[in-house]
Amino acid sequence: MSADELAALKARWNDVLFYLESQSRVAWLLYFDARLVSLEDDVLTIDFSDPQRFDQSQTYPISTDARHSDALLAAVTAVTGQVVTLRIA
């Protein structure tokens, strides 16, 4: 997928999060601070680092419960029509 498609997803990201919150508050809490890194070959890569908040790299434990990532992916599809898989950087 192109940089334009990533930009389009970023533009709709708040809509994705609003939809996600309506479906799963826990999943929303897990992903609301995610940064969209790339969208290539239908793989959405997200990251949780925020250099403005921390002096050094931080990692966040993300639940291995597939229900939460599935809820995020379903929200992306519901809002944008795109079917993607998820990768956490």
Buried (B, 14 or more C-beta within 10 A) or exposed (E): BEEEBBEBBEEBBEBBBEBBBEEBEEBBEBBEEBEBBBBBEEEBBBBBBEEEEEEEEEEEEBEEEEEBBEBBBBBBBBBBEBEBEBEBE
